[in-house]
Amino acid sequence: MSGKTIATIYFYLISAASLALIVIGIFNAVNFGINITLYDKYPLRYPQADCENMVYPYGPKSIPMEIDKISTASAKDLEKQKNICIKQQEEDRKQHKIEDLKNAITFSLVGLVLFSIHFPLARKQSKS
């Protein structure tokens, strides 16, 4: 193989990889757009606790205790826990939204830049 053939293969491979990045970026942008428009609240990435009813997705989080040592939480403590849970979920939603937007923009821009640099060079190498 000559150096010209290797260079042509390299440029086409990088062009193909950049097209894959563009597709991933478009997919992330569509996913972000759907999540913004279809849901009242931006969806969480992982199952979270139901703050209103204090239901956990993987069962209750409890520590085994003796029956005579069990204490019930007051209404004030439950309300405080609920507010903390809601605040945490809102922070998670905000962070997830920012990460999704960042990924959509980054993948698309990197793919476009790489493609716009390497594909014309690949075409030029293959013609000459």
Secondary structure, DSSP 4 states (H G I P E B T S, - for coil): --HHHHHHHHHHHHHHHHHHHHHHHHHHHHHHHHHHHH-SSPPPSS---BTTTTB-TT--------GGG--PPPHHHHHHHHHHHHHHHHHHHHHHHHHHHHHHHHHHHHHHHHHHHHHHHHHHHHH-
